[in-house]
Amino acid sequence: MTNTQQPVSTDGADLSWIDDITMTALERNPYPSYERLRREAPLAFVPVLGAYVASTAEICREIAMSEEFEAVITPAGGRTFGHPAIIGVNGDIHADLRGMVEPQLQPVEVDKFVDDLVRPIARRYLEAFEDNGRAELVADYCEPVSVRSLGDLLGLQSVSSDQLRDWFHKLSNSFTNAGVDENGEFTDPERFAQGDQAKEEIRAIVDPLIDEWIENPADTAISHWLHDGMPAGETRERDYIYPTIYVYLLGAMQEPGHGLASTLVGLFSRPEQMEEVVDEPNLIPRAISEGMRWTSPIWSATARITKNPVQVAGVNLPAQTPVILSYGAANHDTGKYDAPTDFDLHRPPLPHLAFGAGNHACAGIYYANQVMRIAMEELLEAIPNLERDESEDVEFWGWGFRGPTSLTCTWEV
């Protein structure tokens, strides 16, 4: 995933500053670099990532929808998940994997179970701290509700929420270990050990469950993945579905938790809008949509690759050129949104790209939104006087996946 092309803007301006972008800067705060990319080189080769980057809404959507591109997983993602991960395959394999996961995620199916699944989990976590008058909501509520809900859906009730959270953090650190040198070699290969450790722990727990579900199918997502759509007496091979299990244990667990936390931070930045949402819970879906645009949890973790030579945004891309789609940057595109760095509940409801686009858009859009909606309903009903502890800063972290690292709140008991 390397290219030695010297970046030049469409007007011939020098773009050598792109060579100085570092992974540390991107993980701490990718917005300044991507704002400049949108302005000067909306499709540009970024050496530290070893790939082209699309940073505007128009270009991201064009590439995601184009038949001239197909899905590809980034090298760090491929190193983390293995093959065939659902986010990086095409053709018959992609059709089979989507057909494997989508039936349980259709809105009509999600509506049958999501309330009974998520609401008791949210209430259980709230009961642990609602009388304390203080909590760190990322660790105490947002992430636990997200991972517990998906863990139970997958059939991992025996795995603690702390273990699930540990897995997705380790997989995230591995997946986003994208930094490369001028030869395309990873600059921090030891960081992949975190993902390897998580996968080893996952297989030790999930393998016996798969053994059981092969012989005795159950109403769990992983059991359905083994059996659904297969000839009688046959199941999908476990090595075939494990990369997609890892995808779920990272992205599908991370997205609702960090989307919820980011939405809360956004609302706290507009106290009058927080008050509106508390008073009118029917505004919660709109707040969540704005929160997902404002800080997209899956910020820049998907990619496409050219099937043939193609020109996009005035840039000639040879065949087999990978392009990272930075949806988090696209959702701050000033050509599409007014004052995009501001959280605004009343922003005109324009479509955003937090869940991607095209045939590789997130399969769990509806499910994730319902988890966040229910979790916020329960939180604000139990603690309507929730306030952010202004004595502690809120720090966001991540370039591939992004969300607040902590969110300390207080309330009168």
C-alpha positions as a printed Julia matrix, in Angstrom:
413×3 Matrix{Float64}:
   0.0     0.0     0.0
   2.79    2.39   -0.91
   3.28    5.04   -3.55
   6.18    7.4    -4.09
   4.24   10.06   -6.01
   5.11   13.56   -4.78
   1.89   15.29   -3.75
   0.96   18.32   -5.83
  -2.28   20.27   -5.54
  -4.6    20.83   -8.46
  -3.27   24.41   -8.75
   0.38   23.32   -8.61
   1.04   24.42   -5.04
   3.7    22.65   -3.01
   2.2    20.0    -0.77
   5.41   18.72    0.79
   3.89   19.42    4.23
   1.95   16.18    3.79
   5.25   14.33    4.2
   5.45   15.67    7.76
   2.09   14.24    8.93
   2.74   11.73   11.72
   0.67    8.93   13.23
   0.99   10.57   16.65
  -0.6    13.75   15.33
  -3.37   11.85   13.57
  -4.24    9.79   16.63
  -4.25   12.8    18.95
  -6.2    15.07   16.61
  -6.59   14.29   12.9
  -8.81   17.29   12.17
  -6.13   19.95   11.42
  -4.34   17.73    8.89
  -7.56   16.66    7.23
  -8.96   20.19    7.14
  -5.89   21.23    5.19
  -6.14   18.17    2.97
  -9.77   19.0     2.15
  -8.74   22.53    1.24
  -5.53   21.86   -0.69
  -5.51   18.2    -1.77
  -8.8    16.39   -1.14
  -7.38   13.24   -2.72
  -3.7    12.92   -1.85
  -1.04   10.36   -1.11
  -0.12   10.48    2.59
   3.28    8.81    3.13
   2.83    7.88    6.79
  -0.29    5.89    5.83
   1.23    4.48    2.67
  -1.98    5.23    0.78
  -4.07    7.87   -0.86
  -6.6     9.57    1.39
 -10.02   10.92    0.37
 -11.09   13.66    2.77
 -14.2    15.36    1.33
 -17.77   14.14    1.39
 -18.07   14.28   -2.4
 -14.95   12.23   -3.11
 -15.58    9.7    -0.33
 -19.12    9.09   -1.58
 -18.03    8.96   -5.21
 -15.41    6.31   -4.51
 -17.64    4.32   -2.14
 -20.36    4.14   -4.8
 -18.12    3.71   -7.85
 -17.94    0.47   -9.81
 -14.34    1.41  -10.62
 -13.36    0.57   -7.05
 -13.77   -2.46   -4.84
 -13.24   -3.05   -1.16
  -9.8    -3.65    0.29
  -8.63   -3.88    3.85
  -5.74   -1.73    4.97
  -2.47   -3.6     5.64
  -2.79   -3.06    9.39
  -6.4    -4.18    9.24
  -5.49   -7.28    7.26
  -2.69   -8.03    9.71
  -5.21   -7.75   12.55
  -8.28   -9.55   11.17
  -6.92  -11.96    8.59
  -8.89  -13.12    5.55
 -11.75  -13.08    4.64
 -12.91  -10.14    6.81
 -16.28   -8.83    5.67
 -14.99   -5.26    5.29
 -12.27   -6.19    2.8
 -13.74   -8.75    0.38
 -15.78   -8.59   -2.8
 -17.83  -10.73   -5.15
 -19.24  -14.04   -4.0
 -17.4   -14.03   -0.67
 -18.73  -10.6     0.21
 -22.23  -11.61   -0.85
 -22.03  -14.72    1.33
 -20.71  -12.86    4.38
 -23.29  -10.08    4.03
 -25.97  -12.7     3.57
 -24.65  -14.37    6.72
 -24.8   -11.31    9.0
 -27.61   -9.2     7.57
 -30.73  -11.24    8.37
 -30.46  -10.61   12.14
 -29.72   -6.9    11.52
 -32.71   -6.0     9.35
 -34.89   -3.38   11.06
 -37.91   -5.69   11.22
 -35.78   -8.29   13.02
 -33.94   -5.82   15.27
 -37.25   -4.38   16.44
 -38.23   -7.81   17.72
 -35.39   -8.08   20.21
 -33.46   -4.85   20.7
 -35.56   -3.32   23.47
 -35.59   -6.52   25.53
 -31.87   -6.93   24.92
 -30.53   -3.44   25.58
 -32.88   -1.84   28.11
 -32.23   -4.3    30.98
 -28.49   -4.04   30.36
 -28.62   -0.24   30.46
 -30.68   -0.27   33.66
 -28.3    -2.71   35.32
 -25.3    -0.49   34.7
 -27.21    2.62   35.78
 -28.24    1.01   39.05
 -24.57    0.53   39.9
 -23.85    4.28   40.01
 -27.01    6.41   39.75
 -27.07    7.0    43.52
 -23.41    8.05   43.62
 -23.8    11.49   42.08
 -20.7    10.93   39.95
 -19.51    8.54   37.25
 -17.04    8.27   34.41
 -19.57    7.45   31.7
 -17.29    6.02   29.01
 -16.0     3.23   31.27
 -19.05    2.91   33.52
 -21.85    3.11   30.98
 -21.3     3.83   27.29
 -18.74    1.14   26.5
 -20.22   -1.5    28.85
 -23.76   -1.15   27.46
 -22.39   -1.35   23.91
 -20.18   -4.4    24.41
 -22.63   -6.27   26.65
 -25.48   -5.83   24.18
 -23.48   -7.09   21.23
 -21.75   -9.77   23.27
 -25.09  -11.23   24.3
 -26.38  -11.0    20.72
 -23.34  -12.91   19.49
 -23.81  -15.56   22.17
 -20.93  -14.51   24.43
 -22.89  -14.18   27.66
 -20.13  -16.04   29.49
 -17.58  -13.33   28.65
 -17.43  -10.41   31.06
 -18.01   -6.88   29.8
 -14.53   -5.94   31.0
 -13.08   -8.72   28.86
 -15.07   -7.6    25.82
 -13.91   -4.02   26.32
 -10.32   -5.19   26.63
 -10.64   -7.13   23.38
 -11.97   -4.23   21.35
  -9.34   -1.83   22.67
  -6.55   -4.28   21.82
  -7.98   -5.0    18.37
  -8.37   -1.26   17.79
  -4.75   -0.54   18.72
  -3.67   -3.25   16.3
  -5.99   -2.29   13.45
  -4.99    1.38   13.59
  -1.26    0.64   13.7
  -1.02    1.97   10.16
   2.24    3.92   10.24
   4.74    2.87    7.57
   8.21    3.97    6.51
   9.41    4.88    3.02
   9.64    1.18    2.17
   6.1     0.46    3.26
   7.22   -1.42    6.36
   5.31   -0.96    9.62
   7.1     1.44   11.93
   5.76   -0.19   15.12
   5.27   -3.91   14.38
   5.31   -4.81   18.07
   1.95   -3.07   18.52
   0.28   -5.9    16.62
   1.0    -8.12   19.6
  -2.01   -6.6    21.35
  -4.33   -7.76   18.59
  -2.68  -11.17   18.5
  -3.2   -11.57   22.23
  -6.87  -10.61   21.93
  -7.43  -13.08   19.09
  -5.78  -15.87   21.04
  -8.07  -15.17   24.0
 -11.12  -14.93   21.74
 -10.47  -18.27   20.08
  -9.87  -19.99   23.41
 -13.36  -18.96   24.51
 -15.26  -19.05   21.22
 -13.91  -22.34   19.83
 -15.75  -24.46   22.44
 -18.92  -22.47   21.8
 -18.61  -23.1    18.08
 -18.12  -26.81   18.78
 -21.39  -26.76   20.7
 -23.31  -24.71   18.14
 -22.21  -26.95   15.27
 -23.9   -29.89   16.98
 -26.7   -27.95   18.67
 -27.66  -24.75   16.84
 -28.77  -21.91   19.1
 -30.43  -18.54   18.65
 -27.16  -16.6    18.74
 -25.64  -14.58   15.94
 -22.53  -16.74   15.65
 -24.6   -19.92   15.56
 -26.69  -18.42   12.74
 -23.49  -17.52   10.91
 -22.43  -21.15   11.07
 -25.69  -22.6     9.79
 -27.85  -20.11    7.89
 -27.85  -20.53    4.13
 -25.83  -23.74    4.26
 -26.87  -27.11    2.84
 -28.4   -29.48    5.38
 -25.76  -30.99    7.64
 -23.08  -28.46    6.67
 -21.73  -25.39    8.44
 -19.36  -22.63    7.46
 -15.78  -23.27    8.51
 -14.77  -21.46   11.68
 -11.63  -20.03   10.08
 -13.88  -18.53    7.42
 -16.05  -16.66    9.94
 -13.41  -15.72   12.53
 -12.17  -12.61   10.67
 -15.74  -11.29   10.68
 -16.1   -12.17   14.36
 -13.03   -9.99   14.97
 -14.61   -7.19   12.9
 -17.66   -7.33   15.15
 -15.64   -7.48   18.34
 -13.93   -4.27   17.27
 -16.11   -2.05   15.1
 -19.56   -3.26   16.08
 -18.7    -3.04   19.78
 -16.85    0.26   19.54
 -19.29    2.2    17.4
 -22.39    2.46   19.63
 -20.42    3.08   22.81
 -18.23    5.83   21.41
 -21.07    7.25   19.32
 -23.14    7.6    22.48
 -20.26    9.15   24.43
 -19.47   11.63   21.64
 -23.15   12.61   21.4
 -23.19   13.34   25.12
 -20.04   15.46   24.87
 -21.64   17.35   21.99
 -24.81   17.97   23.97
 -22.81   19.16   26.96
 -21.24   21.76   24.64
 -24.74   23.11   24.05
 -26.48   23.09   27.45
 -29.72   24.46   26.02
 -29.82   21.59   23.55
 -29.12   19.05   26.28
 -32.1    20.5    28.15
 -34.25   20.14   25.04
 -33.33   16.47   24.68
 -34.04   15.78   28.37
 -37.44   17.44   28.05
 -38.25   15.9    24.68
 -36.83   12.35   24.41
 -38.16   12.09   20.87
 -35.2    14.33   19.93
 -32.71   11.63   20.97
 -32.41   10.03   17.49
 -31.69   13.43   15.99
 -29.07   14.15   18.65
 -27.41   10.8    17.97
 -27.32   11.44   14.23
 -25.59   14.76   14.84
 -23.22   13.15   17.34
 -22.23   10.51   14.78
 -21.53   13.25   12.23
 -19.74   15.48   14.73
 -17.3    12.76   15.85
 -17.63    9.67   13.69
 -16.65    6.6    15.75
 -15.31    4.8    12.67
 -13.34    7.85   11.61
 -11.02    6.58    8.9
 -10.96    2.79    8.94
 -12.27    1.77    5.53
 -10.59    1.66    2.14
 -11.21    0.94   -1.53
  -8.85   -0.07   -4.33
  -8.97    0.76   -8.03
  -9.8    -2.11  -10.34
  -8.4    -0.28  -13.4
  -6.67    3.05  -14.02
  -9.11    5.82  -13.16
  -9.15    9.56  -12.62
 -10.84   10.94   -9.52
 -10.92   14.62   -8.56
  -8.28   15.35  -11.2
  -5.9    12.71   -9.8
  -4.83    9.8   -11.99
  -4.86    6.57  -10.01
  -3.22    3.47  -11.49
  -4.88    0.08  -11.18
  -4.6    -1.47   -7.72
  -4.22    1.89   -5.98
  -5.71    1.87   -2.47
  -7.6     4.88   -1.15
  -8.53    5.34    2.51
 -12.0     6.86    2.9
 -11.9     9.29    5.8
 -15.56    9.5     6.75
 -14.79   11.51    9.87
 -13.15   14.18    7.71
 -15.97   14.05    5.16
 -18.48   14.73    7.93
 -16.65   18.01    8.68
 -16.64   19.12    5.06
 -17.38   22.86    4.96
 -18.66   22.42    1.43
 -21.52   20.37    2.83
 -22.03   21.56    6.42
 -22.12   25.01    7.97
 -19.8    25.3    10.99
 -19.14   21.54   10.98
 -16.93   21.61   14.07
 -19.95   22.69   16.13
 -22.41   20.19   17.54
 -25.88   21.41   16.55
 -29.01   19.42   17.26
 -30.95   21.67   14.9
 -28.63   21.33   11.94
 -30.58   20.53    8.75
 -30.77   16.71    8.63
 -28.36   16.15    5.75
 -27.11   12.59    5.26
 -23.73   11.88    6.83
 -21.13    9.2     6.18
 -20.53    7.85    9.68
 -21.79    4.45    8.57
 -20.18    4.54    5.13
 -21.85    4.24    1.74
 -22.24    1.8    -1.1
 -22.41   -1.97   -0.87
 -19.89   -1.97    1.98
 -21.84    0.43    4.18
 -22.15   -0.78    7.76
 -24.58   -3.71    8.0
 -25.52   -2.74   11.56
 -26.7     0.85   10.98
 -30.17    0.29   12.4
 -29.01   -1.9    15.28
 -26.29    0.56   16.36
 -28.7     3.49   16.29
 -31.23    1.6    18.4
 -28.6     0.63   21.0
 -27.56    4.28   21.33
 -31.16    5.49   21.46
 -32.17    3.09   24.21
 -29.02    3.71   26.24
 -29.53    7.49   26.1
 -33.23    7.19   26.94
 -32.44    5.19   30.04
 -29.56    7.46   31.08
 -31.49   10.72   30.81
 -34.62    9.27   32.39
 -32.64    8.02   35.4
 -30.4    11.12   35.68
 -32.13   14.09   34.01
 -29.88   16.57   35.83
 -26.69   15.1    34.37
 -23.82   17.59   34.04
 -20.27   17.3    32.79
 -17.58   17.73   35.43
 -15.9    20.87   34.1
 -12.86   20.29   36.3
 -11.79   17.42   34.03
 -11.02   17.84   30.35
 -12.58   15.59   27.75
  -9.92   14.15   25.48
 -10.68   12.36   22.23
  -8.27    9.84   20.76
  -7.93    7.93   17.55
  -7.57    8.29   13.82
  -9.1     5.04   12.53
 -11.6     4.79   15.39
 -12.29    7.89   17.46
 -14.11    8.73   20.66
 -13.68   10.33   24.07
 -11.29    8.5    26.35
 -13.31    9.52   29.4
 -16.36   11.58   30.34
 -16.77   12.37   34.02
 -20.23   13.58   35.0
 -21.94   14.69   38.18
 -25.53   15.14   39.33
 -27.51   15.95   42.42
 -28.78   12.82   44.19
